[in-house]
Amino acid sequence: MSIIVQKFGGTSVANPERIKAIAEKIAKFSSQGNQIVVVVSAMSGETNKLISLAEEMMSSPEPREMDIIVSTGEQVTSGLTALALINLGIKAKSYAGHQVKILTNKSHTKARIENIDSKIIKKDLKDGFVVVVAGFQGSDIEGNITTLGRGGSDTTAVALAASLKADECQIYTDVDGIYTTDPRVVPEARKLDSITFEEMLEMASLGSKVLQTRAVEFAGKYKVKLRVLSSFEATGDGTIITYEDKKNMENPIISGIAFIKDEAELSVLGVPDMPGIAYQILGPVADAKIDVDMIIQNIGQDGLTDFTFTVHKTDMTKTLDILNKKVKAHVKAREISGNNKIAKLSIVGVGMRSNVGVASKMFRTLAEEGINISTISTSEIKISVILEEKSLNKAVRSLHKAFNLADN
């Protein structure tokens, strides 16, 4: 008898009709003799409605109260899903996160799971129940309700799968798997049968929105077998996320292309090329709780260097203000500039480890298309570049073709 954790996102449970449809899918798995734990998100759009209600009371709501409010969206869905299953003749119970003792730290609105006491769930499974758990939430050691941040239901599902030593964790979404790139940009993008945890982690952090980055990290750490499937298709194996297959390390070289359109590039030009200059520039930015992504420092010339980094587009104005007020005079910068008309494009693949010439092929392809690159960053299995936002779709299509990602 297999233990399977199934997670259904907001579009999968968007209304009563869809909840009834996923209940039929769950019932099918249960009737095959599997023990099923279901994790559900709030109905599509519901979390935004709850946030808006809170903001009508207070412009910057207290995080503790915000968690109490937004956690109700998933609780409603879990109860409705349990009712839909019971109506189909399936024994089912629903629980809020704190009821199944998902223990988190005290960081309201962005808590991290520390422990799960799975005794209640194990007992219910043994007694023949399908257990439906509200995703995205838990409680701290003092009993305060906490939430895990956007996409946190993925993390709930993976954490439960790890705690229960489940045979598989299935993530149901509005797509039928992981694709080589966004099919809306490249219609011939191919669904991957499998992808490694390393590759998926890079893809998730670089703009692929199918899975939450923290969920992939959790799955890799605890060796949870993870599969992405469509809620709306009756058949299909989706994409399995697994460990590196040594037999296939050299084929393909590139697994996918990810991109982000919502970044901005900041440059601090003509600063002294000396130890500690990076901290003097980025320290005030970090103090303002602004996340920095790519960081490039040019080779010094005549005692001066240029320093470039990227932030989320919504943080550009705030970052520029910090740089002009707290950094420019202090580090004697010649100029500070910002550009929010950029995009980050990345190619990802474990095959890069054993193949040379990947970077040159990427840069040659972009050059032949007349696409300029302003910043380059690399790791063992990825190459990321910053380019003009208007050139992004053209760049994705040309690289997808150059690396034969549409071929089986």
C-alpha positions as CSV (number, residue, x, y, z in Angstrom):
1,M,0.0,0.0,0.0
2,S,1.5,3.3,-1.1
3,I,1.3,6.6,0.7
4,I,0.8,9.4,-1.8
5,V,0.7,13.1,-1.0
6,Q,-1.3,15.1,-3.6
7,K,-1.2,18.9,-3.7
8,F,-3.7,21.0,-5.7
9,G,-3.1,24.7,-6.4
10,G,-5.5,27.6,-6.6
11,T,-6.6,27.1,-10.2
12,S,-7.3,23.5,-9.5
13,V,-9.7,24.4,-6.7
14,A,-11.0,27.7,-8.2
15,N,-14.7,26.9,-7.7
16,P,-17.0,24.1,-6.4
17,E,-17.1,22.4,-9.8
18,R,-13.3,22.1,-9.9
19,I,-13.2,20.9,-6.3
20,K,-15.7,18.2,-7.2
21,A,-13.5,17.2,-10.2
22,I,-10.3,16.9,-8.1
23,A,-12.3,14.9,-5.5
24,E,-13.1,12.3,-8.3
25,K,-9.4,12.2,-9.1
26,I,-8.5,11.6,-5.5
27,A,-11.2,9.0,-5.1
28,K,-9.7,7.1,-8.0
29,F,-6.3,6.9,-6.4
30,S,-7.9,5.9,-3.1
31,S,-9.9,3.1,-4.7
32,Q,-6.7,1.6,-6.0
33,G,-5.6,0.9,-2.4
34,N,-3.4,3.9,-1.9
35,Q,-3.3,5.9,1.3
36,I,-3.9,9.6,0.3
37,V,-3.0,12.8,2.0
38,V,-4.2,15.9,0.1
39,V,-2.8,19.4,0.5
40,V,-4.9,22.3,-1.0
41,S,-4.3,25.9,-1.7
42,A,-6.9,28.7,-1.3
43,M,-9.3,29.1,-4.2
44,S,-7.8,31.2,-7.0
45,G,-7.9,34.9,-6.1
46,E,-9.1,34.3,-2.5
47,T,-5.8,35.2,-0.8
48,N,-5.7,38.5,-2.7
49,K,-9.2,39.2,-1.5
50,L,-8.3,38.5,2.1
51,I,-5.2,40.7,1.9
52,S,-7.4,43.5,0.5
53,L,-9.8,43.2,3.3
54,A,-7.0,43.4,5.9
55,E,-5.6,46.5,4.1
56,E,-9.0,48.2,4.4
57,M,-8.6,48.0,8.2
58,M,-4.9,49.1,8.3
59,S,-2.5,50.2,5.6
60,S,0.3,48.0,6.8
61,P,-1.5,45.1,8.7
62,E,0.2,43.5,11.7
63,P,1.9,40.3,10.4
64,R,0.4,38.1,13.2
65,E,-3.2,39.2,12.4
66,M,-2.5,39.0,8.7
67,D,-1.6,35.3,9.1
68,I,-4.8,34.6,11.0
69,I,-6.8,36.2,8.1
70,V,-5.1,34.7,5.0
71,S,-4.8,31.2,6.5
72,T,-8.6,30.9,6.3
73,G,-8.5,30.6,2.5
74,E,-6.9,27.2,2.6
75,Q,-9.0,26.1,5.5
76,V,-12.2,26.7,3.5
77,T,-10.8,24.7,0.6
78,S,-9.8,21.8,2.8
79,G,-13.3,21.6,4.3
80,L,-15.0,21.8,0.9
81,T,-12.7,19.1,-0.5
82,A,-13.4,16.8,2.4
83,L,-17.1,17.3,1.8
84,A,-16.8,16.5,-1.9
85,L,-15.0,13.3,-1.0
86,I,-17.6,12.3,1.6
87,N,-20.3,12.9,-1.0
88,L,-18.5,10.4,-3.2
89,G,-18.6,7.8,-0.4
90,I,-14.9,8.3,0.6
91,K,-14.0,8.6,4.3
92,A,-12.3,12.0,4.6
93,K,-11.2,14.4,7.3
94,S,-9.9,18.0,6.9
95,Y,-7.4,19.8,9.1
96,A,-5.9,23.2,9.4
97,G,-2.1,23.3,9.6
98,H,-1.9,23.7,13.3
99,Q,-4.2,20.8,13.9
100,V,-1.8,18.3,12.3
101,K,1.0,20.0,14.3
102,I,3.0,21.6,11.5
103,L,5.5,23.5,13.7
104,T,7.1,26.6,12.3
105,N,9.4,29.3,13.5
106,K,8.0,32.7,14.6
107,S,8.5,34.6,11.3
108,H,4.9,35.6,10.5
109,T,4.0,35.7,6.8
110,K,7.2,33.9,5.8
111,A,7.6,31.2,8.4
112,R,9.7,28.1,7.9
113,I,8.7,24.6,8.9
114,E,10.7,23.1,11.7
115,N,8.9,19.9,12.5
116,I,5.7,17.9,11.8
117,D,4.1,15.5,14.2
118,S,2.5,13.1,11.8
119,K,0.8,10.8,14.4
120,I,-2.7,12.2,13.7
121,I,-2.4,11.7,10.0
122,K,-0.9,8.2,10.3
123,K,-3.8,7.1,12.5
124,D,-6.4,8.5,10.1
125,L,-4.7,6.8,7.2
126,K,-4.6,3.5,9.1
127,D,-8.3,3.9,9.7
128,G,-9.0,4.4,6.0
129,F,-9.5,8.1,5.8
130,V,-8.3,10.4,3.1
131,V,-6.7,13.3,5.0
132,V,-7.1,16.8,3.6
133,V,-4.6,19.4,5.0
134,A,-4.8,23.2,4.5
135,G,-1.6,24.2,2.8
136,F,0.6,27.3,3.4
137,Q,0.3,27.3,7.2
138,G,1.3,26.0,10.5
139,S,1.8,27.4,14.0
140,D,4.8,28.4,16.1
141,I,5.7,27.0,19.5
142,E,3.4,29.4,21.3
143,G,0.4,28.3,19.2
144,N,0.2,31.4,16.9
145,I,-1.0,30.6,13.4
146,T,1.8,31.3,10.8
147,T,1.9,31.2,7.0
148,L,4.8,30.1,4.8
149,G,4.7,32.8,2.1
150,R,3.5,32.7,-1.5
151,G,3.5,29.2,-2.9
152,G,3.8,27.8,0.6
153,S,1.4,25.0,-0.1
154,D,4.0,23.3,-2.2
155,T,6.3,23.3,0.8
156,T,3.5,21.9,3.0
157,A,3.0,19.0,0.6
158,V,6.7,18.1,0.4
159,A,7.2,18.5,4.1
160,L,4.3,16.1,4.8
161,A,5.6,13.7,2.3
162,A,9.0,13.7,4.0
163,S,7.5,13.3,7.4
164,L,5.3,10.4,6.3
165,K,8.0,8.8,4.1
166,A,5.5,8.9,1.3
167,D,6.2,7.0,-1.9
168,E,5.5,10.0,-4.0
169,C,4.5,13.7,-3.7
170,Q,2.3,14.8,-6.7
171,I,2.0,18.5,-7.4
172,Y,-1.1,19.2,-9.5
173,T,-1.1,22.5,-11.4
174,D,-2.6,24.0,-14.6
175,V,0.2,22.6,-16.7
176,D,1.0,19.0,-17.4
177,G,4.6,19.0,-16.4
178,I,7.9,21.0,-16.6
179,Y,8.7,22.3,-20.1
180,T,12.0,23.2,-21.7
181,T,10.8,26.8,-21.6
182,D,7.5,28.8,-21.4
183,P,5.2,27.4,-24.2
184,R,3.6,30.9,-24.5
185,V,7.0,32.2,-25.8
186,V,8.1,29.0,-27.7
187,P,5.0,27.0,-28.8
188,E,7.2,24.0,-29.7
189,A,8.6,23.8,-26.1
190,R,8.8,20.2,-25.0
191,K,7.5,18.6,-21.8
192,L,10.3,16.9,-19.9
193,D,9.8,13.4,-18.7
194,S,12.3,14.0,-15.9
195,I,14.6,16.7,-14.5
196,T,17.1,16.6,-11.7
197,F,16.6,18.4,-8.4
198,E,19.6,20.6,-9.2
199,E,18.1,21.7,-12.5
200,M,14.6,22.2,-11.1
201,L,16.0,24.3,-8.2
202,E,17.8,26.5,-10.7
203,M,14.8,26.7,-13.0
204,A,12.5,27.6,-10.0
205,S,14.9,30.3,-8.7
206,L,15.4,31.7,-12.2
207,G,11.8,32.3,-13.1
208,S,10.0,29.0,-13.7
209,K,6.9,29.4,-11.6
210,V,5.6,25.9,-11.6
211,L,7.2,25.0,-8.2
212,Q,8.2,27.1,-5.2
213,T,12.0,27.1,-4.7
214,R,11.7,26.2,-1.1
215,A,9.6,23.1,-1.9
216,V,12.3,21.9,-4.4
217,E,15.0,22.5,-1.8
218,F,13.0,20.5,0.8
219,A,12.4,17.6,-1.6
220,G,16.0,17.4,-2.5
221,K,17.2,17.5,1.1
222,Y,14.8,14.8,2.3
223,K,14.8,12.7,-0.9
224,V,11.1,13.1,-1.6
225,K,10.1,11.7,-5.0
226,L,8.4,14.7,-6.6
227,R,6.1,14.7,-9.7
228,V,4.4,17.6,-11.5
229,L,1.0,16.8,-13.2
230,S,-2.0,18.5,-14.6
231,S,-5.2,18.8,-12.7
232,F,-7.2,19.1,-15.9
233,E,-6.0,16.0,-17.8
234,A,-7.2,12.5,-17.0
235,T,-4.0,10.9,-18.2
236,G,-0.3,11.6,-18.4
237,D,2.8,10.9,-16.3
238,G,3.8,14.6,-15.9
239,T,7.4,15.3,-15.1
240,I,9.4,13.4,-12.4
241,I,12.0,15.4,-10.4
242,T,14.7,13.1,-9.3
243,Y,18.4,12.7,-8.7
244,E,21.0,12.9,-11.5
245,D,20.9,9.9,-13.7
246,K,24.5,8.9,-14.5
247,K,23.4,7.1,-17.7
248,N,22.0,10.3,-19.1
249,M,24.4,12.9,-17.9
250,E,25.6,13.8,-21.3
251,N,22.2,13.9,-23.1
252,P,20.8,16.5,-23.1
253,I,23.4,19.1,-22.3
254,I,20.7,21.8,-21.6
255,S,17.4,20.9,-20.0
256,G,15.7,24.2,-20.1
257,I,15.6,28.0,-20.5
258,A,14.2,30.2,-17.7
259,F,13.7,33.9,-17.6
260,I,12.6,36.7,-15.4
261,K,11.2,40.0,-16.6
262,D,10.7,41.8,-13.3
263,E,14.3,42.7,-12.4
264,A,16.2,46.0,-12.5
265,E,19.9,46.6,-12.9
266,L,21.8,49.0,-10.7
267,S,25.3,50.3,-11.5
268,V,27.7,52.1,-9.2
269,L,30.5,53.4,-11.5
270,G,34.0,54.6,-10.7
271,V,34.4,53.4,-7.2
272,P,37.8,52.7,-5.5
273,D,39.1,49.2,-6.3
274,M,39.9,48.2,-2.7
275,P,38.9,45.5,-0.1
276,G,35.5,46.0,1.4
277,I,34.0,48.1,-1.4
278,A,31.3,45.5,-2.1
279,Y,30.2,45.6,1.5
280,Q,30.1,49.4,1.6
281,I,27.8,49.3,-1.4
282,L,25.6,46.4,-0.6
283,G,25.5,46.8,3.2
284,P,22.9,49.6,3.2
285,V,20.9,47.8,0.6
286,A,20.8,44.6,2.8
287,D,19.9,46.7,5.8
288,A,16.8,47.9,3.9
289,K,15.7,44.2,3.4
290,I,16.2,44.4,-0.3
291,D,17.2,41.1,-2.0
292,V,20.1,41.3,-4.4
293,D,20.4,38.8,-7.2
294,M,23.3,38.9,-9.8
295,I,26.4,40.8,-8.7
296,I,29.3,41.7,-11.0
297,Q,32.4,43.7,-10.2
298,N,34.6,44.6,-13.1
299,I,38.4,44.3,-13.1
300,G,39.9,47.5,-11.6
301,Q,41.7,50.0,-13.8
302,D,43.6,53.0,-12.6
303,G,42.5,52.2,-9.1
304,L,38.8,52.3,-10.0
305,T,36.2,49.7,-10.7
306,D,32.5,49.5,-11.6
307,F,30.0,47.5,-9.5
308,T,26.7,46.2,-10.9
309,F,23.9,44.2,-9.3
310,T,20.2,43.4,-9.9
311,V,17.1,43.7,-7.6
312,H,13.4,43.1,-8.1
313,K,12.0,45.8,-10.4
314,T,9.7,47.1,-7.6
315,D,12.7,47.7,-5.4
316,M,14.6,49.8,-8.0
317,T,13.5,53.3,-6.9
318,K,14.1,52.5,-3.2
319,T,17.5,51.1,-4.0
320,L,18.5,54.1,-6.1
321,D,17.5,56.3,-3.3
322,I,19.7,54.4,-0.8
323,L,22.7,54.4,-3.2
324,N,22.4,58.1,-3.8
325,K,21.9,59.1,-0.2
326,K,24.0,56.6,1.7
327,V,26.6,55.2,-0.7
328,K,27.6,57.6,-3.5
329,A,29.4,60.2,-1.4
330,H,30.8,57.5,1.0
331,V,32.5,55.5,-1.7
332,K,33.2,58.5,-3.9
333,A,31.3,57.0,-6.8
334,R,31.4,58.8,-10.1
335,E,27.9,57.9,-11.1
336,I,25.0,55.7,-10.1
337,S,22.4,54.5,-12.7
338,G,19.4,52.2,-12.8
339,N,17.7,50.4,-15.6
340,N,14.3,48.6,-15.3
341,K,13.9,47.7,-19.0
342,I,15.9,44.5,-18.6
343,A,15.3,40.8,-18.3
344,K,17.4,37.9,-17.0
345,L,17.7,34.8,-19.2
346,S,19.3,31.5,-18.1
347,I,20.1,28.2,-19.7
348,V,20.2,25.3,-17.2
349,G,21.5,21.7,-17.5
350,V,23.7,19.2,-15.6
351,G,25.2,18.3,-18.9
352,M,27.3,21.5,-18.8
353,R,29.6,19.7,-16.3
354,S,30.8,17.3,-19.0
355,N,30.5,19.4,-22.2
356,V,32.6,22.3,-23.3
357,G,31.6,25.1,-25.6
358,V,28.1,25.7,-24.1
359,A,28.8,29.3,-23.2
360,S,30.4,30.1,-26.6
361,K,27.4,28.6,-28.4
362,M,25.0,30.6,-26.3
363,F,26.9,33.9,-26.9
364,R,27.4,33.2,-30.6
365,T,23.6,32.5,-31.0
366,L,22.7,35.8,-29.3
367,A,25.3,37.7,-31.3
368,E,24.0,36.4,-34.6
369,E,20.5,37.7,-33.6
370,G,22.0,41.1,-32.8
371,I,21.2,40.8,-29.1
372,N,23.5,42.6,-26.7
373,I,24.4,41.3,-23.2
374,S,25.2,43.6,-20.4
375,T,25.9,41.2,-17.5
376,I,26.9,37.5,-17.3
377,S,26.8,35.1,-14.3
378,T,27.7,31.4,-14.3
379,S,27.6,28.4,-12.1
380,E,28.4,24.7,-12.7
381,I,25.0,24.0,-14.3
382,K,23.7,27.4,-15.5
383,I,24.6,30.5,-17.4
384,S,22.6,33.7,-16.8
385,V,22.7,36.9,-18.8
386,I,21.1,40.3,-18.5
387,L,19.7,41.7,-21.8
388,E,17.2,44.3,-23.0
389,E,13.6,43.3,-22.1
390,K,12.5,43.9,-25.7
391,S,14.9,41.3,-26.9
392,L,13.9,38.5,-24.5
393,N,11.4,36.5,-26.5
394,K,13.7,36.6,-29.5
395,A,16.6,35.4,-27.4
396,V,14.6,32.6,-25.8
397,R,13.4,31.3,-29.2
398,S,16.8,31.4,-30.8
399,L,18.5,29.6,-27.9
400,H,15.7,27.0,-27.8
401,K,16.4,26.2,-31.4
402,A,20.2,26.4,-31.2
403,F,20.2,23.8,-28.4
404,N,17.6,21.6,-30.1
405,L,15.4,21.6,-27.1
406,A,12.3,20.9,-29.1
407,D,13.7,17.5,-30.3
408,N,13.0,14.3,-28.4
